[in-house]
Amino acid sequence: MAHALPVSPLARPLPELKEVRGVRLGAAEAGIRYKGRTDLVLAEFTPGTTVAGVFTRSKCPGAPVDWCRDNLPTGEARALVVNAGNANVFTGRAGRETCKATAEAAAQLAGCTPQAVYLASTGVIGEILPHERMTAALPALHDALSANGWEAAARGIMTTDTFPKAAVRTAKLNGTDVIIQGIAKGSGMVAPDMATMLAFVATDAALPAPVLQALLSEGVKTTFNCITVDSDTSTSDMVLLFATGAAGNDELSATTQANAAALSDFREALQAVLHDLAQLVIRDGEGATKLMTITVTGAVSDDSAWRVAMAIGNSPLVKTAVAGEDANWGRVVMAVGKCGEPADRDTLSVSIGGVCIAREGTVVPGYDEAPVVAHMKGHEIDIDVDLGLGDGTARAWSCDLTHGYIDINGSYRS
């Protein structure tokens, strides 16, 4: 279980978390699967809170993903309920009934409709989620909610995570100071194809739901959609962004284009929060000892560069070479060549740790291996590929593949 795993050597401490006006949250032990740790999180938002979301592209999504997707068009949220340990996925009618019962129980406590309650779930797939344990724990949890329950919430959503994950920034919006703060969980089954396993971000800014949605959709493209632990896209992935409006900034119109100047600082701060959270997920990749930053330039398009970068980051041969501290650039060439994107052996160059090793179809004669060997022994590994074909660029993040990944996933349900 999560608390028995050694903390990742790439871990980062929690930042100094703030209160986000209009949000109260907390965590409780509901005994859903774990013993002796929190596994149920509740957040309540002030009336008028707007919401945006991005969800897994898996064709077998969990019932909470369907629930949130169905309610998102209203653009309004009053509560969020998250459980860890047992995912409400591939559970048929029982899964839908669990969503309904949980949302109704939370709605009664928050004084809203069930459609204003957002749900998320993570853990083992295919086992019925005992919603009675959740609904029984919600009243006392609701009574204990506080504005500074962020760390408790970050810990309550963990599964095989070895450390809690959070990020915070401040920004100016129409001259008003606003806060953006978020938590995330994710360690394995991470190849987002939209977002990480679960991330929840809140701001006290007043923003219309369409603007919020545009900012979030744009933000995940270069953050959560550029990380991979194991090439496996979760059934439960979602990122939700809530805006309470409690900061009292002047209202913006409903399009990002009309607000481009006013939103620039907020957009940058939101991007930083999403980036931090995505990085923390990779730093907690199951069994990970190395963080890989993969930069691809010279591709025929940015999309093509992204696909090449992800192919490198997903290659078990590249990942095991990094785990073994072996600068095996031939495996990088292999990953570039196999992924179906335009590439030319004779224009390709590969650098590791800033040292160009291979160029124009062959190894660089007499290159100094010493700094590359030293670089491979560090915790952060830089791989740069220039395809030499165009102006397309992308950056992706991955981690190494160690025996720890097998140990964790070989015993996940036991």
C-alpha positions in Angstrom: 0.0 0.0 0.0 1.0 3.6 -0.5 2.3 4.2 3.0 4.6 1.2 2.9 6.6 2.3 -0.2 9.9 4.2 0.2 9.7 7.8 -0.7 10.9 8.6 -4.2 14.5 9.9 -4.4 13.1 12.6 -6.8 10.5 13.8 -4.2 9.9 17.4 -3.5 8.5 18.8 -0.3 5.1 20.5 -0.2 5.3 24.2 -0.8 3.9 26.6 1.7 0.2 26.3 1.0 -2.2 29.1 1.2 -5.9 29.5 1.9 -8.0 29.9 -1.3 -11.0 32.1 -0.4 -14.2 30.3 -1.1 -12.8 26.8 -0.6 -13.0 24.5 2.4 -11.7 21.0 2.3 -10.5 18.0 4.3 -10.0 14.2 4.4 -11.2 11.3 6.4 -10.7 7.6 7.0 -13.7 5.9 5.4 -12.1 2.4 5.3 -12.8 2.0 1.6 -9.7 -0.1 1.0 -6.9 1.3 3.2 -6.5 0.8 6.9 -5.1 3.5 9.1 -5.0 6.3 6.5 -7.3 8.9 4.9 -9.0 7.8 1.7 -11.9 10.2 1.3 -11.6 13.9 0.4 -14.4 16.5 0.4 -14.2 20.1 -0.9 -16.9 22.6 -0.7 -17.0 25.8 -2.8 -18.8 29.0 -2.3 -22.0 29.6 -4.3 -21.2 31.0 -7.8 -18.1 28.9 -8.3 -17.4 28.1 -11.9 -15.7 24.9 -13.1 -13.7 23.5 -16.0 -12.4 20.0 -16.7 -10.4 17.8 -18.9 -10.8 14.0 -18.8 -9.2 10.8 -19.9 -9.6 9.7 -23.6 -9.8 6.1 -22.5 -12.7 4.3 -24.1 -13.4 2.5 -20.8 -13.7 5.5 -18.4 -14.8 5.3 -14.8 -18.3 6.2 -13.8 -17.2 9.4 -12.1 -15.6 10.6 -15.4 -19.0 10.2 -17.1 -20.7 11.9 -14.2 -18.4 15.0 -14.4 -18.6 15.2 -18.2 -22.4 15.2 -18.0 -22.5 18.0 -15.5 -19.7 20.2 -16.9 -21.9 22.1 -19.4 -23.6 23.8 -16.5 -20.2 25.4 -15.6 -21.1 25.5 -11.9 -19.7 23.6 -8.9 -20.4 23.5 -5.2 -18.6 20.3 -4.0 -16.0 17.7 -4.9 -15.8 14.2 -3.5 -12.7 12.0 -4.2 -12.0 8.5 -3.0 -8.7 6.5 -3.1 -8.0 2.8 -3.0 -10.9 1.4 -4.9 -11.7 3.1 -8.3 -15.3 3.3 -9.4 -14.3 1.8 -12.8 -15.8 -1.1 -14.8 -18.5 -1.5 -12.2 -21.5 -1.3 -14.4 -24.8 -0.1 -13.0 -23.4 -0.3 -9.5 -20.9 2.3 -10.5 -23.6 4.7 -11.7 -25.6 4.1 -8.5 -22.5 4.9 -6.4 -22.1 8.2 -8.2 -25.8 9.1 -7.7 -25.8 8.2 -4.0 -22.5 9.9 -3.3 -23.5 13.1 -5.1 -26.9 13.2 -3.4 -25.3 12.8 0.0 -22.7 15.6 -0.6 -25.4 17.8 -2.2 -27.5 17.6 0.9 -24.6 18.7 3.1 -23.5 21.5 0.7 -27.1 22.7 0.1 -27.0 22.3 -3.7 -28.2 20.0 -6.5 -26.4 16.7 -7.1 -25.4 18.1 -10.5 -23.2 20.7 -8.8 -21.2 17.9 -7.1 -18.1 16.6 -8.9 -16.7 13.1 -8.3 -13.4 11.4 -8.8 -12.1 8.0 -7.9 -8.7 6.2 -8.0 -7.4 2.8 -7.1 -8.1 -0.9 -8.1 -10.3 -1.3 -11.2 -13.3 -3.6 -11.4 -14.2 -4.0 -7.7 -17.6 -2.6 -6.6 -17.0 0.6 -4.6 -18.9 0.4 -1.2 -20.6 3.8 -1.3 -22.2 3.3 2.1 -18.8 3.7 3.7 -18.4 7.0 1.8 -21.8 8.4 2.5 -21.5 7.4 6.2 -18.2 9.3 6.5 -19.3 12.5 4.7 -21.4 14.3 7.5 -18.5 14.3 10.0 -16.0 15.2 7.3 -18.2 18.1 6.2 -18.4 19.4 9.8 -14.6 19.3 9.9 -13.9 21.1 6.6 -11.5 24.1 6.8 -9.8 26.6 4.6 -6.4 25.0 5.4 -7.2 21.4 4.7 -5.1 21.3 1.5 -2.3 19.1 2.8 -4.8 16.6 4.3 -6.6 16.5 0.9 -3.3 16.0 -1.0 -2.5 13.0 1.2 -6.1 11.6 1.1 -6.0 11.1 -2.7 -2.7 9.2 -2.8 -2.6 5.5 -3.9 0.9 4.2 -4.8 2.2 7.8 -4.5 5.1 8.1 -2.1 4.7 11.8 -1.3 1.8 14.3 -1.5 1.8 16.8 -4.4 0.8 20.4 -4.4 1.6 23.7 -6.2 0.7 27.3 -5.7 1.1 30.7 -7.5 -0.3 34.2 -7.1 -1.3 36.4 -10.0 -2.9 39.7 -10.9 -6.2 39.7 -12.6 -7.6 43.1 -13.6 -5.4 44.6 -10.9 -6.7 42.2 -8.2 -4.4 39.7 -6.4 -5.6 36.1 -6.9 -4.3 32.7 -5.8 -4.1 29.5 -7.8 -3.4 26.4 -5.8 -3.7 22.7 -6.7 -3.1 19.1 -5.6 -2.5 16.0 -7.7 -2.0 12.3 -7.4 -0.3 10.0 -9.9 2.5 7.5 -9.8 1.7 4.6 -12.3 -0.7 4.2 -15.2 0.4 7.6 -16.3 0.5 8.5 -20.0 -2.1 11.1 -19.7 -3.6 11.7 -23.1 -5.2 14.8 -21.5 -4.3 15.0 -17.8 -2.7 13.1 -15.0 -4.5 10.6 -13.0 -6.2 13.2 -10.7 -5.5 16.9 -10.2 -7.7 19.5 -8.6 -6.9 23.2 -8.9 -8.8 26.1 -7.3 -8.5 29.8 -7.6 -10.3 32.7 -5.9 -10.5 34.5 -9.2 -13.8 35.3 -10.8 -13.8 33.8 -14.2 -16.6 32.7 -16.5 -16.6 28.9 -17.1 -15.9 29.2 -20.9 -12.7 31.2 -20.1 -11.7 28.8 -17.4 -12.2 25.9 -19.8 -10.1 27.5 -22.6 -7.3 28.2 -20.1 -7.3 24.7 -18.7 -7.5 22.9 -22.1 -4.6 25.0 -23.3 -2.6 24.5 -20.2 -2.7 20.7 -20.1 -1.2 20.4 -23.7 2.3 21.3 -22.6 2.2 19.9 -19.0 0.1 16.9 -18.2 -0.1 15.8 -21.8 3.7 15.8 -22.0 4.4 13.3 -19.2 4.6 9.5 -19.2 5.5 7.0 -16.6 4.6 3.8 -18.4 2.7 4.6 -21.6 -0.6 3.5 -19.9 -3.5 5.9 -20.0 -5.7 5.6 -16.9 -9.5 5.0 -17.0 -9.9 7.7 -14.2 -7.8 10.6 -15.4 -9.2 14.1 -14.8 -8.1 17.6 -14.0 -10.7 19.9 -12.6 -10.3 23.7 -12.2 -12.6 25.6 -9.9 -12.9 29.5 -9.7 -14.7 30.7 -6.6 -14.8 34.4 -7.5 -14.1 35.3 -3.8 -11.2 37.6 -4.8 -13.8 40.0 -6.2 -11.9 41.0 -9.4 -13.9 42.8 -12.1 -15.9 40.4 -14.2 -14.4 39.4 -17.5 -16.3 38.6 -20.7 -16.8 35.0 -21.7 -14.1 34.7 -24.4 -10.3 34.4 -23.8 -9.6 36.5 -26.9 -11.5 39.5 -25.5 -9.5 39.1 -22.3 -6.1 38.3 -23.7 -4.3 41.2 -22.0 -6.1 40.9 -18.7 -5.5 37.2 -18.5 -1.8 37.1 -19.4 -0.5 37.0 -15.8 -3.2 34.6 -14.7 -2.5 32.3 -17.6 1.2 32.2 -16.9 0.6 31.4 -13.2 -1.9 28.7 -14.0 0.5 27.2 -16.5 3.2 27.2 -13.7 0.9 25.3 -11.3 -0.1 22.7 -13.9 3.6 22.3 -14.8 4.6 21.9 -11.2 1.9 19.2 -10.6 2.8 17.3 -13.8 6.5 17.3 -12.8 5.7 16.0 -9.3 3.8 13.1 -10.8 6.8 12.1 -12.9 9.1 12.5 -9.9 6.9 9.9 -8.2 6.8 7.5 -11.1 6.6 4.0 -9.7 10.1 2.8 -8.9 11.6 5.9 -10.5 15.2 7.0 -9.7 15.8 9.4 -12.6 13.7 12.2 -14.2 14.2 12.4 -18.0 13.7 15.6 -19.9 13.3 14.9 -23.6 13.6 17.9 -26.0 12.9 17.4 -29.7 13.7 20.1 -32.3 13.8 20.2 -36.0 10.6 18.2 -36.5 8.2 18.8 -39.4 5.6 20.1 -36.9 5.2 20.6 -33.1 2.7 17.6 -33.0 5.3 15.4 -34.8 8.0 16.5 -32.3 5.6 15.6 -29.4 5.0 12.2 -30.8 8.8 11.6 -31.2 9.5 12.8 -27.7 6.8 10.6 -26.2 8.1 7.6 -28.2 11.5 8.1 -26.6 10.0 8.6 -23.1 7.8 5.5 -23.5 10.6 3.2 -24.8 11.4 0.4 -22.2 14.8 0.2 -23.7 15.6 3.9 -23.3 14.1 3.8 -19.8 16.1 0.8 -18.7 19.3 2.3 -20.2 18.7 5.4 -18.1 18.1 3.2 -15.0 21.4 1.5 -15.7 23.2 4.8 -16.2 24.1 3.7 -19.7 24.3 6.5 -22.4 23.0 4.1 -25.0 22.1 6.6 -27.7 21.4 3.9 -30.2 18.2 3.2 -28.2 17.2 6.8 -28.7 17.7 6.5 -32.4 15.6 3.3 -32.4 12.8 5.1 -30.6 12.9 8.0 -33.2 12.9 5.6 -36.1 10.0 3.3 -34.9 7.4 5.9 -34.1 6.0 6.6 -37.6 7.0 10.3 -37.7 9.1 11.8 -40.4 12.8 11.4 -39.6 16.0 11.1 -41.6 19.0 9.1 -40.3 21.4 11.5 -42.1 20.1 14.7 -40.5 19.5 13.4 -37.0 21.6 14.4 -34.0 21.4 13.1 -30.4 22.8 14.8 -27.3 22.8 13.6 -23.7 23.6 16.0 -20.9 24.3 18.7 -23.5 27.0 16.7 -25.2 26.4 15.9 -28.9 27.1 12.2 -29.3 25.7 11.3 -32.7 25.3 13.6 -35.8 24.5 13.1 -39.5 24.0 9.4 -39.3 27.0 8.4 -37.2 28.8 8.9 -33.9 30.7 12.2 -33.4 34.3 11.2 -33.8 36.4 11.6 -30.6 33.5 12.9 -28.4 34.4 13.1 -24.7 32.4 10.4 -22.9 33.4 11.5 -19.4 30.8 14.3 -18.9 28.1 12.0 -20.4 29.0 9.2 -17.9 28.9 11.7 -15.1 25.5 13.1 -16.3 24.0 9.6 -16.4 24.8 9.1 -12.7 22.7 12.1 -11.7 19.0 12.1 -10.9 18.0 14.4 -13.8 18.8 13.2 -17.3 18.6 15.5 -20.4 18.1 13.9 -23.8 18.0 16.2 -26.9 17.2 15.2 -30.4 17.4 17.4 -33.5 15.6 15.8 -36.5 17.0 18.5 -38.8 13.8 18.6 -40.9 11.8 21.7 -39.9 10.8 24.0 -37.1 8.7 21.7 -34.9 9.6 21.5 -31.2 8.3 19.7 -28.1 9.4 18.8 -24.6 8.3 15.7 -22.7 9.1 14.2 -19.3 9.5 10.6 -18.4 11.3 8.5 -15.8 13.5 5.4 -15.7 12.2 1.9 -15.5 13.5 -0.1 -12.6 12.6 -3.3 -10.8 10.7 -1.2 -8.3 8.0 -0.7 -11.0 7.5 -4.5 -11.2 7.5 -4.9 -7.4 4.8 -2.3 -7.0 2.5 -3.4 -9.8 3.1 -7.2 -9.3 1.5 -6.9 -5.9 -0.9 -3.9 -6.4 -4.1 -5.7 -5.5 -2.8 -7.8 -2.6 
